[in-house]
Amino acid sequence: MSSDPWGRVDETGTVYVRTADGEQVVGSWQAGTPDEALAYFERKYEGLVVEIGLLERRVKTTDLSSKDAQVAIAHIREQVDAHHAVGDLDALKVRLDKLVETVDARREERKAQRAKQSDEARHSKEALVVEAEELAQSDQWRAAGERLRALVDTWKGLPRLDRKSDDELWHRFSHARSAFSKRRKAHFASLDAQREEARKTKEKLVAEAESLSASSDWGPTAARYRELMADWKAAGRAQREHEDDLWNRFRGAQDVFFAARSSVFAERDAEQTENLKLKEELAEEAEKLVPVQDLKAARAAFRSINERWEAIGHVPRDARPKVEGRMHAVERALQESEETEWRRTNPEARARAEGLTGQLQAAVDKLQGQIETARAAGNNAKADKLQRELDGRQALLDQALKGLHEFGG
């Protein structure tokens, strides 16, 4: 038989711990000496001491939620109440009771803090709504669009208000953004109309260019082609799906004419060879603009290169497709960057993404409330089931938010 101030082992190997309520059975030990038995259960006690100490520090120094703290306390209390350790278990109960008081006090502090944050959030959201309504009338499409996206990010970072207030403010906020999106959509629809007009104009230019391709009146026809080129540039860009085809026909017609002229003016071969060298240098300069980092700067640089390109003159016919193809490849890269930027700011796609995100967020909030209610009622089975459903919805919400961020919002 062996004993210490907090426990003993009787001759049958039964281990006891002393508490204020008398001796309690800790367990049975048959694997070694009584001293080894006491040492084993004393180590379990030390483990409980360490676990309580860690929880005390977490409660005092971290933002551990009251709910999680209560769960952790209950878990430790179950171990203490089970009497599976040798030591001053009553002292551990006292520490746990004090820890409960601390958690309750912190919960009240957080409740007051949440009330203050809610009031601050209300004022912040009202300010966001006012600014969004002002931006809704702006014609600075890029700047206003970027600012509205920034306001959305700010809104998402603010706490939710009561449902009625939050819904009313969000309705005004969303309405302002929708009004801006409609105006911007109308603006770009106007641009689409301009592109259609450009297509019709270029169709006529192509028809005339093709009709001149067989001319042997070198001087006047070449001059007319220069005028047609000026008209082409002045017409603006057609829709992407038409632009390349029209350009190929327009340029092809010129190629036929200038190829015939080149056969007559063979003495210009040397000049064209030099032109090819210059255009290859310009093509190399243009290719350095890809990949596009700054679209506006790249566009300006490409215009400058293109102006110098046009001023150079013709190159040998057999070399032209390759060197011009290099320039067109750069131009297509710039067009794709421009279209990517438009898709990124597409208001309809953004609205759909935001709608889905809002629905998922509401579902997550609702499930969280149901879980808390079930936990409070002691219905852990229902709470666990709801938690699994919440995990699935949260994963969808995370994915939707990721998609929304891809809009820069």
KOLRO-424718 format. One record per residue (C-alpha): x, y, z; residue in one letter; residue number from 0; chain. Coordinates in Angstrom, 3 decimals, always signed. Each point is the difference from the previous one (the first is absolute). Layout:
# residues N
<<X Y Z> A NUM A>
...
//
This chain:
# residues 409
<<+0.000 +0.000 +0.000> M 0 A>
<<+1.310 +3.494 -0.931> S 1 A>
<<-1.299 +3.530 +0.500> S 2 A>
<<+0.764 +3.717 -0.347> D 3 A>
<<-1.897 +3.146 +1.217> P 4 A>
<<-2.574 -0.275 -2.826> W 5 A>
<<-0.357 -3.701 -0.613> G 6 A>
<<+0.804 -3.579 +0.883> R 7 A>
<<+0.104 -3.520 -1.401> V 8 A>
<<-1.499 -2.824 +2.014> D 9 A>
<<+1.135 -3.612 +0.097> E 10 A>
<<-2.329 -0.925 -2.893> T 11 A>
<<+1.621 +2.547 -2.319> G 12 A>
<<-2.940 +2.416 +0.146> T 13 A>
<<+1.120 +3.637 -0.208> V 14 A>
<<-1.872 +2.685 +1.975> Y 15 A>
<<+0.111 +3.800 -0.033> V 16 A>
<<-0.931 +2.183 +3.001> R 17 A>
<<-2.598 +2.721 -0.622> T 18 A>
<<-2.192 +2.216 +2.118> A 19 A>
<<-2.747 -2.574 -0.470> D 20 A>
<<+2.203 -2.819 +1.189> G 21 A>
<<+2.048 -2.574 -1.795> E 22 A>
<<-0.874 -0.763 -3.602> Q 23 A>
<<+1.139 -2.982 -2.054> V 24 A>
<<+2.451 +1.048 -2.705> V 25 A>
<<+0.566 -3.392 -1.578> G 26 A>
<<+1.633 -3.362 +0.343> S 27 A>
<<+3.760 -0.546 -0.391> W 28 A>
<<+1.461 -3.450 -0.539> Q 29 A>
<<+2.970 +0.808 -2.257> A 30 A>
<<+2.576 +0.945 +2.637> G 31 A>
<<+0.643 +1.217 +3.523> T 32 A>
<<-2.390 +2.268 +1.961> P 33 A>
<<+2.515 +2.838 -0.287> D 34 A>
<<-0.019 -0.373 -3.771> E 35 A>
<<-3.792 +0.061 +0.080> A 36 A>
<<-0.052 +3.265 +1.958> L 37 A>
<<+2.667 +1.507 -2.237> A 38 A>
<<-2.044 -0.887 -3.103> Y 39 A>
<<-3.185 +1.654 +1.262> F 40 A>
<<+1.930 +2.948 +1.403> E 41 A>
<<+1.302 +0.607 -3.521> R 42 A>
<<-3.580 -0.003 -1.234> K 43 A>
<<-0.736 +2.640 +2.618> Y 44 A>
<<+2.955 +2.077 -1.193> E 45 A>
<<-1.379 -0.292 -3.507> G 46 A>
<<-3.311 +1.446 +1.204> L 47 A>
<<+1.858 +2.846 +1.708> V 48 A>
<<+1.847 +0.809 -3.200> V 49 A>
<<-3.211 -0.206 -2.051> E 50 A>
<<-1.817 +2.396 +2.352> I 51 A>
<<+2.953 +2.377 -0.023> G 52 A>
<<+0.056 +0.074 -3.775> L 53 A>
<<-3.751 +0.659 -0.138> L 54 A>
<<+0.311 +2.805 +2.554> E 55 A>
<<+2.629 +1.667 -2.159> R 56 A>
<<-2.081 -0.425 -3.147> R 57 A>
<<-3.015 +1.592 +1.664> V 58 A>
<<+2.067 +2.937 +1.224> K 59 A>
<<+2.248 +0.610 -3.006> T 60 A>
<<-1.891 -1.114 -3.132> T 61 A>
<<-3.381 +0.616 -1.611> D 62 A>
<<-1.227 -3.499 +0.894> L 63 A>
<<-3.802 +0.066 -0.264> S 64 A>
<<-2.140 -0.489 +3.090> S 65 A>
<<-1.577 -3.033 -1.610> K 66 A>
<<+3.337 -1.673 -0.717> D 67 A>
<<+1.267 +0.878 +3.472> A 68 A>
<<-3.073 -1.556 +1.627> Q 69 A>
<<+0.437 -3.157 -2.058> V 70 A>
<<+3.658 -0.223 +1.038> A 71 A>
<<-0.855 +0.599 +3.679> I 72 A>
<<-2.717 -2.664 -0.103> A 73 A>
<<+2.435 -2.450 -1.571> H 74 A>
<<+2.567 +0.531 +2.756> I 75 A>
<<-2.673 -0.058 +2.700> R 76 A>
<<-1.161 -3.397 -1.219> E 77 A>
<<+3.529 -1.323 +0.458> Q 78 A>
<<+0.277 +1.534 +3.487> V 79 A>
<<-3.425 -1.344 +1.038> D 80 A>
<<+0.951 -3.453 -1.263> A 81 A>
<<+2.734 -0.195 +2.727> H 82 A>
<<+2.536 -1.613 -2.319> H 83 A>
<<+2.943 +1.889 +1.498> A 84 A>
<<+1.700 +0.336 +3.399> V 85 A>
<<+0.430 +3.552 +1.302> G 86 A>
<<-1.967 +2.949 +1.358> D 87 A>
<<-3.063 -0.432 -2.221> L 88 A>
<<-2.017 +2.449 +2.111> D 89 A>
<<+2.542 +2.728 -0.797> A 90 A>
<<-0.429 -0.724 -3.697> L 91 A>
<<-3.793 +0.335 +0.368> K 92 A>
<<+0.483 +3.397 +1.650> V 93 A>
<<+2.207 +1.129 -2.893> R 94 A>
<<-2.566 -1.214 -2.495> L 95 A>
<<-2.773 +1.872 +1.847> D 96 A>
<<+2.047 +3.208 -0.096> K 97 A>
<<+0.682 -0.585 -3.665> L 98 A>
<<-3.755 -0.257 -0.640> V 99 A>
<<-0.459 +3.368 +1.747> E 100 A>
<<+2.735 +1.518 -2.159> T 101 A>
<<-1.576 -1.349 -3.187> V 102 A>
<<-3.416 +1.356 +1.031> D 103 A>
<<+1.491 +3.422 +0.683> A 104 A>
<<+1.793 +0.056 -3.337> R 105 A>
<<-3.204 -1.024 -1.753> R 106 A>
<<-1.771 +3.033 +1.437> E 107 A>
<<+2.910 +2.230 -1.017> E 108 A>
<<-0.159 -1.339 -3.512> R 109 A>
<<-3.766 +0.513 -0.095> K 110 A>
<<+0.494 +3.671 +0.867> A 111 A>
<<+2.803 +0.254 -2.519> Q 112 A>
<<-2.173 -1.527 -2.706> R 113 A>
<<-2.714 +2.546 +0.743> A 114 A>
<<+2.538 +2.795 -0.406> K 115 A>
<<+1.362 -1.531 -3.193> Q 116 A>
<<-3.522 -0.329 -1.368> S 117 A>
<<-0.626 +3.701 +0.556> D 118 A>
<<+3.305 +0.863 -1.681> E 119 A>
<<-0.793 -2.375 -2.860> A 120 A>
<<-3.367 +1.692 -0.517> R 121 A>
<<+1.640 +3.416 -0.391> H 122 A>
<<+2.660 -1.467 -2.302> S 123 A>
<<-2.549 -1.738 -2.230> K 124 A>
<<-2.128 +3.122 -0.198> E 125 A>
<<+3.086 +1.925 -1.169> A 126 A>
<<+0.717 -2.705 -2.600> L 127 A>
<<-3.567 +0.247 -1.299> V 128 A>
<<+0.226 +3.790 -0.358> V 129 A>
<<+3.268 -0.251 -1.927> E 130 A>
<<-1.336 -2.792 -2.222> A 131 A>
<<-3.054 +2.099 -0.877> E 132 A>
<<+2.270 +2.875 -0.995> E 133 A>
<<+2.202 -2.299 -2.108> L 134 A>
<<-3.079 -1.370 -1.770> A 135 A>
<<-0.206 +3.299 -1.938> Q 136 A>
<<+3.680 +0.043 -1.028> S 137 A>
<<+1.201 -0.232 -3.602> D 138 A>
<<+3.505 -1.001 +1.096> Q 139 A>
<<-0.685 -3.626 -0.814> W 140 A>
<<+3.321 -1.498 +1.018> R 141 A>
<<+0.660 +2.105 +3.111> A 142 A>
<<-3.587 -0.183 +1.253> A 143 A>
<<-0.184 -3.737 -0.716> G 144 A>
<<+3.206 -0.648 +1.904> E 145 A>
<<-1.195 +2.145 +2.911> R 146 A>
<<-3.335 -1.843 +0.150> L 147 A>
<<+1.867 -3.311 +0.109> R 148 A>
<<+2.115 +1.366 +2.848> A 149 A>
<<-3.201 +1.024 +1.824> L 150 A>
<<-1.295 -3.564 -0.370> V 151 A>
<<+3.194 -1.331 +1.586> D 152 A>
<<-0.374 +2.503 +2.834> T 153 A>
<<-3.651 -1.011 +0.467> W 154 A>
<<+0.946 -3.677 +0.215> K 155 A>
<<+2.508 +0.796 +2.713> G 156 A>
<<-2.642 +1.645 +2.208> L 157 A>
<<-2.118 -1.942 +2.520> P 158 A>
<<-3.609 -0.779 -0.891> R 159 A>
<<-2.732 +2.106 +1.549> L 160 A>
<<-3.451 -1.204 +0.940> D 161 A>
<<-1.629 -1.550 -3.060> R 162 A>
<<-2.464 +2.840 -0.687> K 163 A>
<<+2.589 +2.781 +0.204> S 164 A>
<<+2.631 -1.955 -1.883> D 165 A>
<<-2.430 -0.923 -2.776> D 166 A>
<<-1.226 +3.581 -0.391> E 167 A>
<<+3.519 +1.432 -0.247> L 168 A>
<<+1.137 -2.776 -2.304> W 169 A>
<<-3.014 +0.625 -2.247> H 170 A>
<<+0.998 +3.645 -0.422> R 171 A>
<<+3.646 -0.941 -0.474> F 172 A>
<<-0.829 -2.690 -2.556> S 173 A>
<<-2.445 +2.281 -1.816> H 174 A>
<<+2.697 +2.664 -0.389> A 175 A>
<<+2.432 -2.537 -1.428> R 176 A>
<<-2.655 -1.354 -2.358> S 177 A>
<<-0.794 +3.508 -1.239> A 178 A>
<<+3.680 +0.594 -0.737> F 179 A>
<<+0.302 -3.373 -1.746> S 180 A>
<<-3.025 +0.754 -2.213> K 181 A>
<<+1.437 +3.353 -1.023> R 182 A>
<<+3.392 -1.545 -0.692> R 183 A>
<<-1.622 -2.820 -1.968> K 184 A>
<<-1.834 +2.568 -2.136> A 185 A>
<<+3.284 +1.807 -0.583> H 186 A>
<<+1.742 -3.138 -1.227> F 187 A>
<<-3.048 -0.922 -2.069> A 188 A>
<<+0.566 +3.296 -1.756> S 189 A>
<<+3.593 -1.068 -0.624> L 190 A>
<<-1.308 -3.240 -1.502> D 191 A>
<<-2.175 +2.040 -2.349> A 192 A>
<<+3.075 +1.979 -1.018> Q 193 A>
<<+1.849 -3.238 -0.749> R 194 A>
<<-2.873 -1.132 -2.205> E 195 A>
<<+0.172 +3.286 -1.881> E 196 A>
<<+3.751 -0.487 -0.371> A 197 A>
<<-0.636 -3.461 -1.457> R 198 A>
<<-2.333 +1.401 -2.643> K 199 A>
<<+2.506 +2.723 -0.902> T 200 A>
<<+2.832 -2.501 -0.289> K 201 A>
<<-2.094 -2.293 -2.172> E 202 A>
<<-0.234 +2.876 -2.497> K 203 A>
<<+3.720 +0.713 +0.271> L 204 A>
<<+0.777 -3.664 -0.627> V 205 A>
<<-2.260 -0.037 -3.068> A 206 A>
<<+1.797 +3.011 -1.485> E 207 A>
<<+3.429 -1.354 +0.893> A 208 A>
<<-0.806 -3.272 -1.755> E 209 A>
<<-1.275 +1.840 -3.069> S 210 A>
<<+3.321 +1.897 -0.256> L 211 A>
<<+2.256 -3.021 +0.467> S 212 A>
<<+0.357 -0.649 -3.769> A 213 A>
<<+0.763 +3.646 -0.886> S 214 A>
<<+3.258 +0.798 -1.793> S 215 A>
<<-0.359 +3.740 +0.574> D 216 A>
<<+2.728 -0.167 +2.618> W 217 A>
<<+0.193 +3.555 +1.317> G 218 A>
<<-3.690 +0.935 +0.402> P 219 A>
<<-0.966 -3.482 +1.143> T 220 A>
<<+2.741 -0.061 +2.640> A 221 A>
<<-1.152 +3.439 +1.150> A 222 A>
<<-3.572 -1.248 +0.216> R 223 A>
<<+1.102 -2.991 +2.029> Y 224 A>
<<+1.672 +2.401 +2.436> R 225 A>
<<-3.258 +1.908 +0.271> E 226 A>
<<-1.889 -3.238 +0.552> L 227 A>
<<+2.473 -0.891 +2.759> M 228 A>
<<-0.608 +3.372 +1.652> A 229 A>
<<-3.758 -0.581 -0.263> D 230 A>
<<+0.493 -3.490 +1.461> W 231 A>
<<+1.766 +1.380 +3.049> K 232 A>
<<-2.558 +2.774 +0.408> A 233 A>
<<-2.868 -2.488 -0.102> A 234 A>
<<+0.966 -1.523 +3.361> G 235 A>
<<-0.061 -3.662 +0.911> R 236 A>
<<-2.743 -2.375 -1.066> A 237 A>
<<-1.091 -2.977 +2.106> Q 238 A>
<<+2.843 -2.376 +0.670> R 239 A>
<<-1.573 -2.838 -1.973> E 240 A>
<<-0.094 +2.211 -3.138> H 241 A>
<<+3.094 +2.156 +0.406> E 242 A>
<<+2.647 -2.571 -0.914> D 243 A>
<<-1.901 -1.293 -3.040> D 244 A>
<<-0.663 +3.502 -1.320> L 245 A>
<<+3.619 +0.977 +0.564> W 246 A>
<<+1.272 -3.094 -1.781> N 247 A>
<<-2.201 +0.752 -3.036> R 248 A>
<<+0.939 +3.687 +0.042> F 249 A>
<<+3.674 -0.708 +0.353> R 250 A>
<<-0.197 -2.847 -2.497> G 251 A>
<<-1.428 +2.294 -2.662> A 252 A>
<<+2.852 +2.440 +0.564> Q 253 A>
<<+2.468 -2.855 -0.122> D 254 A>
<<-1.172 -0.957 -3.478> V 255 A>
<<+0.386 +3.549 -1.277> F 256 A>
<<+3.317 +0.740 +1.666> F 257 A>
<<+1.427 -3.377 -0.978> A 258 A>
<<-0.749 +0.833 -3.645> A 259 A>
<<+1.522 +3.433 +0.427> R 260 A>
<<+3.057 -1.548 +1.617> S 261 A>
<<+0.599 -2.157 -3.025> S 262 A>
<<+0.056 +3.178 -2.101> V 263 A>
<<+2.185 +1.908 +2.402> F 264 A>
<<+2.593 -2.665 +0.677> A 265 A>
<<+2.540 +2.688 +0.824> E 266 A>
<<-1.872 +0.580 +3.223> R 267 A>
<<+0.927 -3.442 +1.287> D 268 A>
<<+2.971 +1.368 +1.895> A 269 A>
<<-2.174 +2.607 +1.676> E 270 A>
<<-2.560 -2.628 +0.968> Q 271 A>
<<+2.709 -2.202 +1.422> T 272 A>
<<+1.064 +2.883 +2.226> E 273 A>
<<-3.662 +0.570 +0.908> N 274 A>
<<-0.227 -3.624 +1.051> L 275 A>
<<+2.947 +0.419 +2.332> K 276 A>
<<-1.584 +3.090 +1.558> L 277 A>
<<-3.369 -1.726 +0.390> K 278 A>
<<+1.608 -3.042 +1.559> E 279 A>
<<+1.614 +2.322 +2.537> E 280 A>
<<-3.402 +1.583 +0.686> L 281 A>
<<-1.596 -3.444 +0.282> A 282 A>
<<+2.637 -0.964 +2.538> E 283 A>
<<-0.684 +3.243 +1.909> E 284 A>
<<-3.749 -0.740 -0.068> A 285 A>
<<+0.485 -3.574 +1.210> E 286 A>
<<+1.650 +1.331 +3.142> K 287 A>
<<-3.415 +1.409 +0.975> L 288 A>
<<-1.242 -3.588 +0.544> V 289 A>
<<-0.966 -1.249 +2.497> P 290 A>
<<-2.026 +3.165 +0.653> V 291 A>
<<+0.655 +1.558 +3.404> Q 292 A>
<<-1.468 +3.489 -0.408> D 293 A>
<<-2.730 -0.076 -2.683> L 294 A>
<<-0.227 +3.767 -0.436> K 295 A>
<<+3.761 +0.450 -0.322> A 296 A>
<<+0.278 -3.015 -2.315> A 297 A>
<<-2.729 +1.402 -2.263> R 298 A>
<<+1.752 +3.361 -0.210> A 299 A>
<<+3.344 -1.642 -0.730> A 300 A>
<<-1.561 -2.216 -2.673> F 301 A>
<<-1.627 +3.006 -1.697> R 302 A>
<<+3.383 +1.711 -0.123> S 303 A>
<<+1.618 -3.118 -1.466> I 304 A>
<<-2.827 -0.405 -2.508> N 305 A>
<<+0.320 +3.611 -1.171> E 306 A>
<<+3.692 -0.536 -0.649> R 307 A>
<<-0.859 -3.312 -1.656> W 308 A>
<<-2.440 +1.630 -2.420> E 309 A>
<<+2.527 +2.716 -0.803> A 310 A>
<<+2.616 -2.524 -1.070> I 311 A>
<<-1.642 -1.246 -3.168> G 312 A>
<<-0.220 -3.406 -1.634> H 313 A>
<<+2.163 -3.035 +0.500> V 314 A>
<<+0.628 -2.943 -2.351> P 315 A>
<<-3.254 -1.852 -0.519> R 316 A>
<<+1.272 -3.391 +1.105> D 317 A>
<<+1.230 +1.466 +3.310> A 318 A>
<<-3.115 +2.049 +0.745> R 319 A>
<<-2.279 -2.725 +1.503> P 320 A>
<<+2.585 -0.994 +2.555> K 321 A>
<<+0.998 +3.488 +1.163> V 322 A>
<<-3.581 +1.278 -0.048> E 323 A>
<<-1.133 -3.151 +1.723> G 324 A>
<<+2.332 +0.854 +2.866> R 325 A>
<<-1.622 +3.440 +0.341> M 326 A>
<<-3.522 -1.450 -0.230> H 327 A>
<<+0.877 -2.503 +2.714> A 328 A>
<<+0.945 +2.883 +2.310> V 329 A>
<<-3.178 +1.878 -0.950> E 330 A>
<<-2.114 -3.086 +0.747> R 331 A>
<<+1.697 -0.331 +3.392> A 332 A>
<<-0.941 +3.618 +0.748> L 333 A>
<<-3.590 -0.649 -1.136> Q 334 A>
<<-0.230 -3.089 +2.176> E 335 A>
<<+1.282 +1.958 +3.013> S 336 A>
<<-2.621 +2.652 -0.689> E 337 A>
<<-2.769 -2.594 -0.275> E 338 A>
<<+1.223 -1.776 +3.138> T 339 A>
<<-0.253 +3.301 +1.882> E 340 A>
<<-3.567 +0.470 -1.292> W 341 A>
<<-0.982 -3.529 +1.011> R 342 A>
<<+1.533 +0.572 +3.435> R 343 A>
<<-2.209 +3.054 +0.504> T 344 A>
<<-3.106 -1.478 -1.669> N 345 A>
<<-2.882 +1.260 +2.199> P 346 A>
<<-2.396 -2.842 -0.811> E 347 A>
<<+2.491 -2.754 +0.911> A 348 A>
<<+0.950 +1.929 +3.134> R 349 A>
<<-3.672 +0.365 +0.981> A 350 A>
<<-0.555 -3.749 -0.380> R 351 A>
<<+3.084 -0.778 +2.082> A 352 A>
<<-1.072 +2.439 +2.687> E 353 A>
<<-3.533 -1.405 +0.060> G 354 A>
<<+1.281 -3.536 +0.491> L 355 A>
<<+2.415 +1.162 +2.685> T 356 A>
<<-2.780 +1.812 +1.833> G 357 A>
<<-2.249 -3.069 -0.059> Q 358 A>
<<+2.751 -2.278 +1.280> L 359 A>
<<+0.965 +2.473 +2.722> Q 360 A>
<<-3.616 +0.176 +1.172> A 361 A>
<<-0.174 -3.818 +0.077> A 362 A>
<<+3.243 -0.198 +2.004> V 363 A>
<<-1.255 +2.606 +2.497> D 364 A>
<<-3.293 -1.851 +0.397> K 365 A>
<<+1.700 -3.358 +0.596> L 366 A>
<<+2.362 +1.545 +2.553> Q 367 A>
<<-3.001 +1.318 +1.918> G 368 A>
<<-1.735 -3.388 -0.143> Q 369 A>
<<+3.141 -1.741 +1.269> I 370 A>
<<+0.284 +2.365 +2.957> E 371 A>
<<-3.674 -0.565 +0.824> T 372 A>
<<+0.417 -3.779 -0.175> A 373 A>
<<+3.138 +0.105 +2.176> R 374 A>
<<-1.755 +2.168 +2.560> A 375 A>
<<-2.881 -2.469 +0.084> A 376 A>
<<+2.453 -2.853 +0.499> G 377 A>
<<-0.946 -1.592 -3.307> N 378 A>
<<+3.555 -0.826 -1.062> N 379 A>
<<-1.079 -2.558 -2.606> A 380 A>
<<-2.019 +2.597 -1.861> K 381 A>
<<+2.790 +2.532 +0.429> A 382 A>
<<+2.556 -2.420 -1.456> D 383 A>
<<-2.247 -0.675 -2.966> K 384 A>
<<-0.473 +3.728 -0.582> L 385 A>
<<+3.754 +0.514 +0.364> Q 386 A>
<<+0.661 -2.434 -2.850> R 387 A>
<<-2.499 +1.877 -2.148> E 388 A>
<<+1.651 +3.286 +1.009> L 389 A>
<<+3.429 -1.323 -1.026> D 390 A>
<<-1.345 -0.753 -3.469> G 391 A>
<<-1.636 +3.391 -0.376> R 392 A>
<<+3.114 +1.752 +1.301> Q 393 A>
<<+2.108 -1.779 -2.634> A 394 A>
<<-2.375 +1.226 -2.719> L 395 A>
<<+0.090 +3.504 +1.464> L 396 A>
<<+3.815 -0.001 +0.042> D 397 A>
<<+0.025 -1.085 -3.626> Q 398 A>
<<-2.554 +2.701 -0.947> A 399 A>
<<+2.003 +2.672 +1.833> L 400 A>
<<+3.123 -1.118 -1.836> K 401 A>
<<-1.818 +0.375 -3.278> G 402 A>
<<-1.273 +3.444 +1.020> L 403 A>
<<+3.511 +1.129 +0.875> H 404 A>
<<+1.071 -0.843 -3.521> E 405 A>
<<-2.071 +2.987 -1.100> F 406 A>
<<+2.304 +2.152 +2.142> G 407 A>
<<-2.904 +0.448 +2.338> G 408 A>
//
